[in-house]
Amino acid sequence: MQIKSGYLQVLLASIIWGTVGVFARWSCLTPLELSFLRLLFALITLFFCLPKRQYFTVFYLKDFLVIGVAGILFAVDCLFFFHALQLTTLSNAVFPYSLQPAFVGLLTPLLLKERVEVKFVFAFTFSLVGLGILLIPSVINLSYADLNGIILALAGTFCLSVITLLTRLVDMNTYRFVFYEMLIAFLLLLPFVKVQSPLVLNNWLAIITIGVVHTALAYVYYYEGLKKVKIQYGVTLGYLVPVVASLAGLLLFKEAVSIFTIVGGLFIIINGTIVIFMAS
């Protein structure tokens, strides 16, 4: 039961992340402003969720170093993502993050010494084929700027993948890990941010939702879920992010859905179902 609940937590986080682009558009903020404010509201949320006795407890040196590296990588990912958005379209900047499961799957045997199993190879390949089909329309007629934006987004994806593995190297409350990781990222971004965009109620609602739901809760669900399952299987559910993003674009912004989106999405959904109900 605990294993399946872990997969469901990862699945829920993936579905949540698939809608972040919608709320980002509704926020009407620049990427840097949005990232800063989402971290602010995420920290406020985690502050009230974290047991009070864990705010200022002493870290072991190993835990301190791991959380410090995770915070730096999270801030670096934000900066890479900002620049990617300036160079290419939202879709081209977001889709590379769908490859996070691939990076995690490849790095897991190296950093965590988990043995690569045949079932993982099947799940990994099946999802990767689906993602490849899904992304075909996005890689046609790329410009030089688009290519640079995608490379930066891939670099950010790699940073998030390393953070995912770092969570397995420390034994602490997930809320505590995410709180201090994001606190470090927040402090690193603080000198670069000046919020100048005019904001009304709808903008604030979108920003708060991204901070509370898409940042604080989603990362807690994701990291907590991966603690209960084998990372090699759990991360393949992350391929659902572009599927949800495509459906959200269709339903809310009337964006066209191609045959590639449908076929690739079916591959990914089928794999997610297999992982949840058959992996052990």
Secondary structure, DSSP 8 states (H G I E B T S, - for coil): -HHHHHHHHHHHHHHHHHTHHHHHHHHT--HHHHHHHHHHHHHHHHHHHS-GGGSS----HHHHHHHHHHHHHHHHHHHHHHHHHHHS-HHHHHGGGGGHHHHHHHHHHHHT-----HHHHHHHHHHHHHHHHHHGGGGTT--HHHHHHHHHHHHHHHHHHHHHHHGGG--S-HHHHHHHHHHHHHHHHGGG----S---HHHHHHHHHIIIIIIIIHHHHHHHHHHHS-HHHHGGGGGHHHHHHHHHHHHHH-----HHHHHHHHHHHHHHHHHHHH--
